[in-house]
């Protein structure tokens, strides 16, 4: 009889311990799923300044290692039927400067045009007009960066096929003293951003009108390859 009672007691304790372990495991799994599923909720973008704040906050998340727009599969589904990006970014072709990542924007939040030296042409202007006038983007960002190969090519009078005409377009931006090459490239890259903005406003009546009406703002930015930080120049 004593043996039967002992066996019964052991059986009850085993069942209780198993039940507690299962509940703890279920709780832990649920918590893990919640953390993994966390995503960034964008602020409502009603103005150019709202758009700029979103980009500034996104770059801060990037610098802090707290990216929130990485649920790419979900984002693909969320934008499959349409898009309304808040900003248009003209960036350099450089593979080390990916705007969607450095601003933590993911899918569907920004239009990105990329070309060596972040200079405009008729195709870029048409794309910007599409983004702003037709799709409602409120901010245009022309973003240069330090150690830019296209700027260095302009400084060195590089010639290579179609690259020659591209470099020639950058040459008016070259400033500074050649005795300090790094400083000269940096100053010229920043000046190139400024001149590109001026040409955009000069050659696109559509964008110039939107800017004048206050519906769109156009600003310069500068990306630091050493730190990942984006500095807004305006």
Phi and psi restraints in degrees (value plus and minus 20) as a CYANA .aco file:
   2 UNK   PHI     -83.3   -43.3
   2 UNK   PSI     -59.0   -19.0
   3 UNK   PHI     -85.7   -45.7
   3 UNK   PSI     -58.9   -18.9
   4 UNK   PHI     -84.1   -44.1
   4 UNK   PSI     -62.1   -22.1
   5 UNK   PHI     -85.3   -45.3
   5 UNK   PSI     -61.2   -21.2
   6 UNK   PHI     -83.2   -43.2
   6 UNK   PSI     -62.8   -22.8
   7 UNK   PHI     -82.6   -42.6
   7 UNK   PSI     -61.8   -21.8
   8 UNK   PHI     -83.5   -43.5
   8 UNK   PSI     -60.8   -20.8
   9 UNK   PHI     -84.0   -44.0
   9 UNK   PSI     -62.9   -22.9
  10 UNK   PHI     -84.4   -44.4
  10 UNK   PSI     -59.8   -19.8
  11 UNK   PHI     -83.1   -43.1
  11 UNK   PSI     -63.7   -23.7
  12 UNK   PHI     -84.1   -44.1
  12 UNK   PSI     -64.3   -24.3
  13 UNK   PHI     -83.2   -43.2
  13 UNK   PSI     -58.6   -18.6
  14 UNK   PHI     -84.0   -44.0
  14 UNK   PSI     -62.0   -22.0
  15 UNK   PHI     -84.8   -44.8
  15 UNK   PSI     -60.9   -20.9
  16 UNK   PHI     -84.2   -44.2
  16 UNK   PSI     -65.5   -25.5
  17 UNK   PHI     -83.8   -43.8
  17 UNK   PSI     -58.7   -18.7
  18 UNK   PHI     -85.2   -45.2
  18 UNK   PSI     -60.6   -20.6
  19 UNK   PHI     -85.8   -45.8
  19 UNK   PSI     -62.0   -22.0
  20 UNK   PHI     -84.4   -44.4
  20 UNK   PSI     -62.7   -22.7
  21 UNK   PHI     -82.8   -42.8
  21 UNK   PSI     -59.1   -19.1
  22 UNK   PHI     -86.1   -46.1
  22 UNK   PSI     -61.9   -21.9
  23 UNK   PHI     -84.1   -44.1
  23 UNK   PSI     -61.6   -21.6
  24 UNK   PHI     -83.8   -43.8
  24 UNK   PSI     -60.8   -20.8
  25 UNK   PHI     -83.7   -43.7
  25 UNK   PSI     -61.8   -21.8
  26 UNK   PHI     -84.3   -44.3
  26 UNK   PSI     -59.7   -19.7
  27 UNK   PHI     -84.9   -44.9
  27 UNK   PSI     -63.8   -23.8
  28 UNK   PHI     -83.4   -43.4
  28 UNK   PSI     -61.6   -21.6
  29 UNK   PHI     -84.0   -44.0
  29 UNK   PSI     -61.0   -21.0
  30 UNK   PHI     -84.2   -44.2
  30 UNK   PSI     -62.1   -22.1
  31 UNK   PHI     -84.0   -44.0
  31 UNK   PSI     -61.9   -21.9
  32 UNK   PHI     -82.1   -42.1
  32 UNK   PSI     -61.3   -21.3
  33 UNK   PHI     -84.7   -44.7
  33 UNK   PSI     -58.6   -18.6
  34 UNK   PHI     -83.7   -43.7
  34 UNK   PSI     -62.4   -22.4
  35 UNK   PHI     -85.9   -45.9
  35 UNK   PSI     -64.4   -24.4
  36 UNK   PHI     -84.6   -44.6
  36 UNK   PSI     -52.7   -12.7
  37 UNK   PHI    -104.7   -64.7
  37 UNK   PSI     -18.5    21.5
  38 UNK   PHI     -81.0   -41.0
  38 UNK   PSI     115.0   155.0
  39 UNK   PHI    -159.0  -119.0
  39 UNK   PSI     139.0   179.0
  40 UNK   PHI     -98.7   -58.7
  40 UNK   PSI     109.5   149.5
  41 UNK   PHI    -118.7   -78.7
  41 UNK   PSI      90.3   130.3
  42 UNK   PHI     -87.8   -47.8
  42 UNK   PSI     121.4   161.4
  43 UNK   PHI     -87.1   -47.1
  43 UNK   PSI     135.8   175.8
  44 UNK   PHI     -88.3   -48.3
  44 UNK   PSI     107.3   147.3
  45 UNK   PHI    -118.7   -78.7
  45 UNK   PSI      83.3   123.3
  46 UNK   PHI    -128.3   -88.3
  46 UNK   PSI     -30.2     9.8
  47 UNK   PHI    -170.4  -130.4
  47 UNK   PSI     145.6   185.6
  48 UNK   PHI     -77.3   -37.3
  48 UNK   PSI     -57.3   -17.3
  49 UNK   PHI     -87.1   -47.1
  49 UNK   PSI     -55.7   -15.7
  50 UNK   PHI     -81.1   -41.1
  50 UNK   PSI     -63.0   -23.0
  51 UNK   PHI     -83.5   -43.5
  51 UNK   PSI     -62.7   -22.7
  52 UNK   PHI     -84.7   -44.7
  52 UNK   PSI     -60.6   -20.6
  53 UNK   PHI     -81.8   -41.8
  53 UNK   PSI     -58.5   -18.5
  54 UNK   PHI     -83.0   -43.0
  54 UNK   PSI     -61.3   -21.3
  55 UNK   PHI     -87.7   -47.7
  55 UNK   PSI     -61.0   -21.0
  56 UNK   PHI     -83.1   -43.1
  56 UNK   PSI     -63.6   -23.6
  57 UNK   PHI     -86.3   -46.3
  57 UNK   PSI     -56.2   -16.2
  58 UNK   PHI     -86.3   -46.3
  58 UNK   PSI     -60.2   -20.2
  59 UNK   PHI     -87.0   -47.0
  59 UNK   PSI     -53.2   -13.2
  60 UNK   PHI     -85.0   -45.0
  60 UNK   PSI     -61.9   -21.9
  61 UNK   PHI     -81.3   -41.3
  61 UNK   PSI     -60.5   -20.5
  62 UNK   PHI     -81.1   -41.1
  62 UNK   PSI     -66.9   -26.9
  63 UNK   PHI     -85.6   -45.6
  63 UNK   PSI     -54.8   -14.8
  64 UNK   PHI    -103.1   -63.1
  64 UNK   PSI     -22.6    17.4
  65 UNK   PHI      49.8    89.8
  65 UNK   PSI      10.4    50.4
  66 UNK   PHI    -141.8  -101.8
  66 UNK   PSI      29.6    69.6
  67 UNK   PHI     -79.7   -39.7
  67 UNK   PSI     116.8   156.8
  68 UNK   PHI    -138.9   -98.9
  68 UNK   PSI     -35.5     4.5
  69 UNK   PHI    -118.2   -78.2
  69 UNK   PSI      39.7    79.7
  70 UNK   PHI    -140.1  -100.1
  70 UNK   PSI     -12.6    27.4
  71 UNK   PHI    -104.6   -64.6
  71 UNK   PSI      46.5    86.5
  72 UNK   PHI     -81.7   -41.7
  72 UNK   PSI     -59.6   -19.6
  73 UNK   PHI     -81.8   -41.8
  73 UNK   PSI     -62.1   -22.1
  74 UNK   PHI     -86.6   -46.6
  74 UNK   PSI     -58.9   -18.9
  75 UNK   PHI     -85.3   -45.3
  75 UNK   PSI     -57.6   -17.6
  76 UNK   PHI     -76.3   -36.3
  76 UNK   PSI     -64.4   -24.4
  77 UNK   PHI     -89.7   -49.7
  77 UNK   PSI     -55.9   -15.9
  78 UNK   PHI     -91.0   -51.0
  78 UNK   PSI     -42.2    -2.2
  79 UNK   PHI    -134.4   -94.4
  79 UNK   PSI     -10.0    30.0
  80 UNK   PHI     -85.5   -45.5
  80 UNK   PSI     -43.2    -3.2
  81 UNK   PHI    -122.6   -82.6
  81 UNK   PSI     -19.3    20.7
  82 UNK   PHI     148.0   188.0
  82 UNK   PSI     148.9   188.9
  83 UNK   PHI    -167.0  -127.0
  83 UNK   PSI     125.0   165.0
  84 UNK   PHI    -165.1  -125.1
  84 UNK   PSI      46.1    86.1
  85 UNK   PHI     -80.6   -40.6
  85 UNK   PSI     121.9   161.9
  86 UNK   PHI    -102.5   -62.5
  86 UNK   PSI     -38.3     1.7
  87 UNK   PHI    -160.8  -120.8
  87 UNK   PSI     135.3   175.3
  88 UNK   PHI    -136.3   -96.3
  88 UNK   PSI     106.9   146.9
  89 UNK   PHI    -139.9   -99.9
  89 UNK   PSI     104.0   144.0
  90 UNK   PHI    -119.8   -79.8
  90 UNK   PSI      92.7   132.7
  91 UNK   PHI    -144.1  -104.1
  91 UNK   PSI     144.9   184.9
  92 UNK   PHI     -91.8   -51.8
  92 UNK   PSI     136.4   176.4
  93 UNK   PHI     -85.6   -45.6
  93 UNK   PSI     -39.9     0.1
  94 UNK   PHI     -65.6   -25.6
  94 UNK   PSI     105.8   145.8
  95 UNK   PHI     -87.3   -47.3
  95 UNK   PSI     -32.9     7.1
  96 UNK   PHI    -109.4   -69.4
  96 UNK   PSI     -15.4    24.6
  97 UNK   PHI    -146.8  -106.8
  97 UNK   PSI      51.7    91.7
  98 UNK   PHI    -109.3   -69.3
  98 UNK   PSI      84.1   124.1
  99 UNK   PHI     -75.0   -35.0
  99 UNK   PSI     -61.3   -21.3
 100 UNK   PHI     -79.8   -39.8
 100 UNK   PSI     -50.2   -10.2
 101 UNK   PHI    -107.6   -67.6
 101 UNK   PSI     -68.3   -28.3
 102 UNK   PHI     -87.7   -47.7
 102 UNK   PSI     -39.9     0.1
 103 UNK   PHI    -123.9   -83.9
 103 UNK   PSI     -16.8    23.2
 104 UNK   PHI      28.5    68.5
 104 UNK   PSI      38.3    78.3
 105 UNK   PHI    -133.2   -93.2
 105 UNK   PSI     -41.6    -1.6
 106 UNK   PHI      41.8    81.8
 106 UNK   PSI    -166.9  -126.9
 107 UNK   PHI    -103.6   -63.6
 107 UNK   PSI     119.2   159.2
 108 UNK   PHI      59.7    99.7
 108 UNK   PSI     -18.3    21.7
 109 UNK   PHI    -123.0   -83.0
 109 UNK   PSI     -44.9    -4.9
 110 UNK   PHI    -159.6  -119.6
 110 UNK   PSI     124.3   164.3
 111 UNK   PHI    -105.5   -65.5
 111 UNK   PSI     118.1   158.1
 112 UNK   PHI    -149.1  -109.1
 112 UNK   PSI     103.9   143.9
 113 UNK   PHI    -133.3   -93.3
 113 UNK   PSI     110.9   150.9
 114 UNK   PHI    -149.4  -109.4
 114 UNK   PSI     112.5   152.5
 115 UNK   PHI    -174.9  -134.9
 115 UNK   PSI     125.3   165.3
 116 UNK   PHI     -73.6   -33.6
 116 UNK   PSI     107.7   147.7
 117 UNK   PHI      61.0   101.0
 117 UNK   PSI     -12.7    27.3
 118 UNK   PHI      18.9    58.9
 118 UNK   PSI      32.5    72.5
 119 UNK   PHI    -126.2   -86.2
 119 UNK   PSI     136.2   176.2
 120 UNK   PHI    -112.7   -72.7
 120 UNK   PSI     137.2   177.2
 121 UNK   PHI    -164.7  -124.7
 121 UNK   PSI    -194.7  -154.7
 122 UNK   PHI     -80.7   -40.7
 122 UNK   PSI     -56.2   -16.2
 123 UNK   PHI     -88.5   -48.5
 123 UNK   PSI     -60.1   -20.1
 124 UNK   PHI     -85.2   -45.2
 124 UNK   PSI     -63.0   -23.0
 125 UNK   PHI     -81.6   -41.6
 125 UNK   PSI     -63.9   -23.9
 126 UNK   PHI     -82.0   -42.0
 126 UNK   PSI     -58.9   -18.9
 127 UNK   PHI     -85.8   -45.8
 127 UNK   PSI     -59.8   -19.8
 128 UNK   PHI     -85.6   -45.6
 128 UNK   PSI     -59.0   -19.0
 129 UNK   PHI     -85.5   -45.5
 129 UNK   PSI     -58.5   -18.5
 130 UNK   PHI     -81.1   -41.1
 130 UNK   PSI     -66.9   -26.9
 131 UNK   PHI     -84.8   -44.8
 131 UNK   PSI     -60.7   -20.7
 132 UNK   PHI    -105.9   -65.9
 132 UNK   PSI     -76.5   -36.5
 133 UNK   PHI     -91.2   -51.2
 133 UNK   PSI     -61.2   -21.2
 134 UNK   PHI    -114.9   -74.9
 134 UNK   PSI     -52.5   -12.5
 135 UNK   PHI    -128.0   -88.0
 135 UNK   PSI     -22.9    17.1
 136 UNK   PHI      63.6   103.6
 136 UNK   PSI      -4.9    35.1
 137 UNK   PHI     -82.5   -42.5
 137 UNK   PSI     119.7   159.7
 138 UNK   PHI    -126.8   -86.8
 138 UNK   PSI     -26.1    13.9
 139 UNK   PHI    -160.7  -120.7
 139 UNK   PSI     116.0   156.0
 140 UNK   PHI    -134.5   -94.5
 140 UNK   PSI     107.7   147.7
 141 UNK   PHI    -139.7   -99.7
 141 UNK   PSI     103.6   143.6
 142 UNK   PHI    -120.4   -80.4
 142 UNK   PSI      93.8   133.8
 143 UNK   PHI    -136.9   -96.9
 143 UNK   PSI      95.2   135.2
 144 UNK   PHI    -117.0   -77.0
 144 UNK   PSI    -195.1  -155.1
 145 UNK   PHI    -177.7  -137.7
 145 UNK   PSI     143.1   183.1
 146 UNK   PHI     -94.6   -54.6
 146 UNK   PSI     141.4   181.4
 147 UNK   PHI      36.2    76.2
 147 UNK   PSI      17.7    57.7
 148 UNK   PHI     -96.6   -56.6
 148 UNK   PSI     102.4   142.4
 149 UNK   PHI     -84.3   -44.3
 149 UNK   PSI     -54.3   -14.3
 150 UNK   PHI     -87.0   -47.0
 150 UNK   PSI     -59.8   -19.8
 151 UNK   PHI     -85.8   -45.8
 151 UNK   PSI     -61.8   -21.8
 152 UNK   PHI     -82.0   -42.0
 152 UNK   PSI     -58.0   -18.0
 153 UNK   PHI     -82.8   -42.8
 153 UNK   PSI     -58.7   -18.7
 154 UNK   PHI     -86.9   -46.9
 154 UNK   PSI     -60.5   -20.5
 155 UNK   PHI     -82.1   -42.1
 155 UNK   PSI     -58.1   -18.1
 156 UNK   PHI    -112.2   -72.2
 156 UNK   PSI     -15.1    24.9
 157 UNK   PHI      35.7    75.7
 157 UNK   PSI      25.7    65.7
 158 UNK   PHI     -84.7   -44.7
 158 UNK   PSI     124.4   164.4
 159 UNK   PHI    -154.5  -114.5
 159 UNK   PSI     106.0   146.0
 160 UNK   PHI    -186.2  -146.2
 160 UNK   PSI      84.2   124.2
 161 UNK   PHI      28.0    68.0
 161 UNK   PSI    -151.0  -111.0
 162 UNK   PHI     -92.1   -52.1
 162 UNK   PSI     -34.6     5.4
 163 UNK   PHI     -84.7   -44.7
 163 UNK   PSI     -48.5    -8.5
 164 UNK   PHI     -77.6   -37.6
 164 UNK   PSI     -66.7   -26.7
 165 UNK   PHI     -89.2   -49.2
 165 UNK   PSI     -50.0   -10.0
 166 UNK   PHI     -87.9   -47.9
 166 UNK   PSI     -66.0   -26.0
 167 UNK   PHI     -82.1   -42.1
 167 UNK   PSI     -59.1   -19.1
 168 UNK   PHI     -80.2   -40.2
 168 UNK   PSI     -52.7   -12.7
 169 UNK   PHI     -90.0   -50.0
 169 UNK   PSI     -46.1    -6.1
 170 UNK   PHI    -104.2   -64.2
 170 UNK   PSI     -46.7    -6.7
 171 UNK   PHI     -72.4   -32.4
 171 UNK   PSI     -57.0   -17.0
 172 UNK   PHI     -80.2   -40.2
 172 UNK   PSI     -37.7     2.3
 173 UNK   PHI    -106.2   -66.2
 173 UNK   PSI     -29.1    10.9
 174 UNK   PHI     -90.4   -50.4
 174 UNK   PSI     103.5   143.5
 175 UNK   PHI    -159.9  -119.9
 175 UNK   PSI     147.9   187.9
 176 UNK   PHI      82.1   122.1
 176 UNK   PSI     159.8   199.8
 177 UNK   PHI    -120.2   -80.2
 177 UNK   PSI     103.8   143.8
 178 UNK   PHI     -85.0   -45.0
 178 UNK   PSI     -36.4     3.6
 179 UNK   PHI     -89.1   -49.1
 179 UNK   PSI     -40.4    -0.4
 180 UNK   PHI    -142.2  -102.2
 180 UNK   PSI      63.0   103.0
 181 UNK   PHI     -80.0   -40.0
 181 UNK   PSI     -66.1   -26.1
 182 UNK   PHI     -79.8   -39.8
 182 UNK   PSI     -64.8   -24.8
 183 UNK   PHI     -85.4   -45.4
 183 UNK   PSI     -59.2   -19.2
 184 UNK   PHI     -83.1   -43.1
 184 UNK   PSI     -64.7   -24.7
 185 UNK   PHI     -82.8   -42.8
 185 UNK   PSI     -61.6   -21.6
 186 UNK   PHI     -84.8   -44.8
 186 UNK   PSI     -67.9   -27.9
 187 UNK   PHI     -83.8   -43.8
 187 UNK   PSI     -59.8   -19.8
 188 UNK   PHI     -88.3   -48.3
 188 UNK   PSI     -57.1   -17.1
 189 UNK   PHI     -84.2   -44.2
 189 UNK   PSI     -61.5   -21.5
 190 UNK   PHI     -86.8   -46.8
 190 UNK   PSI     -61.3   -21.3
 191 UNK   PHI     -86.3   -46.3
 191 UNK   PSI     -53.4   -13.4
 192 UNK   PHI     -83.1   -43.1
 192 UNK   PSI     -58.2   -18.2
 193 UNK   PHI     -81.0   -41.0
 193 UNK   PSI     -66.8   -26.8
 194 UNK   PHI     -79.7   -39.7
 194 UNK   PSI     -67.2   -27.2
 195 UNK   PHI     -88.2   -48.2
 195 UNK   PSI     -54.7   -14.7
 196 UNK   PHI     -83.0   -43.0
 196 UNK   PSI     -62.3   -22.3
 197 UNK   PHI     -81.6   -41.6
 197 UNK   PSI     -63.2   -23.2
 198 UNK   PHI     -80.9   -40.9
 198 UNK   PSI     -60.9   -20.9
 199 UNK   PHI     -90.2   -50.2
 199 UNK   PSI     -55.7   -15.7
 200 UNK   PHI     -79.7   -39.7
 200 UNK   PSI     -67.4   -27.4
 201 UNK   PHI     -88.1   -48.1
 201 UNK   PSI     -51.0   -11.0
 202 UNK   PHI     -94.5   -54.5
 202 UNK   PSI     -59.6   -19.6
 203 UNK   PHI    -120.2   -80.2
 203 UNK   PSI     -24.0    16.0
 204 UNK   PHI    -142.0  -102.0
 204 UNK   PSI      82.6   122.6
 205 UNK   PHI     -84.7   -44.7
 205 UNK   PSI     -52.8   -12.8
 206 UNK   PHI     -83.1   -43.1
 206 UNK   PSI     -70.3   -30.3
 207 UNK   PHI     -88.9   -48.9
 207 UNK   PSI     -60.9   -20.9
 208 UNK   PHI     -78.9   -38.9
 208 UNK   PSI     -59.9   -19.9
 209 UNK   PHI     -88.3   -48.3
 209 UNK   PSI     -61.1   -21.1
 210 UNK   PHI     -84.6   -44.6
 210 UNK   PSI     -58.0   -18.0
 211 UNK   PHI     -87.6   -47.6
 211 UNK   PSI     -63.3   -23.3
 212 UNK   PHI     -82.1   -42.1
 212 UNK   PSI     -56.2   -16.2
 213 UNK   PHI     -98.3   -58.3
 213 UNK   PSI     -28.1    11.9
 214 UNK   PHI      61.0   101.0
 214 UNK   PSI     -11.2    28.8
 215 UNK   PHI    -100.8   -60.8
 215 UNK   PSI     -45.1    -5.1
 216 UNK   PHI    -155.7  -115.7
 216 UNK   PSI     124.7   164.7
 217 UNK   PHI    -140.2  -100.2
 217 UNK   PSI     123.2   163.2
 218 UNK   PHI    -140.0  -100.0
 218 UNK   PSI     106.7   146.7
 219 UNK   PHI    -155.7  -115.7
 219 UNK   PSI     140.6   180.6
 220 UNK   PHI    -119.2   -79.2
 220 UNK   PSI     135.3   175.3
 221 UNK   PHI    -165.7  -125.7
 221 UNK   PSI     139.5   179.5
 222 UNK   PHI    -160.2  -120.2
 222 UNK   PSI     101.8   141.8
 223 UNK   PHI    -118.6   -78.6
 223 UNK   PSI     114.3   154.3
 224 UNK   PHI    -119.8   -79.8
 224 UNK   PSI      93.0   133.0
 225 UNK   PHI     -83.4   -43.4
 225 UNK   PSI     -42.6    -2.6
 226 UNK   PHI     -98.6   -58.6
 226 UNK   PSI     -50.3   -10.3
 227 UNK   PHI    -140.0  -100.0
 227 UNK   PSI     -44.7    -4.7
 228 UNK   PHI      68.1   108.1
 228 UNK   PSI     -17.5    22.5
 229 UNK   PHI    -103.8   -63.8
 229 UNK   PSI     119.9   159.9
 230 UNK   PHI    -124.4   -84.4
 230 UNK   PSI     105.3   145.3
 231 UNK   PHI    -125.8   -85.8
 231 UNK   PSI     103.7   143.7
 232 UNK   PHI    -104.0   -64.0
 232 UNK   PSI     111.4   151.4
 233 UNK   PHI    -110.6   -70.6
 233 UNK   PSI     -33.3     6.7
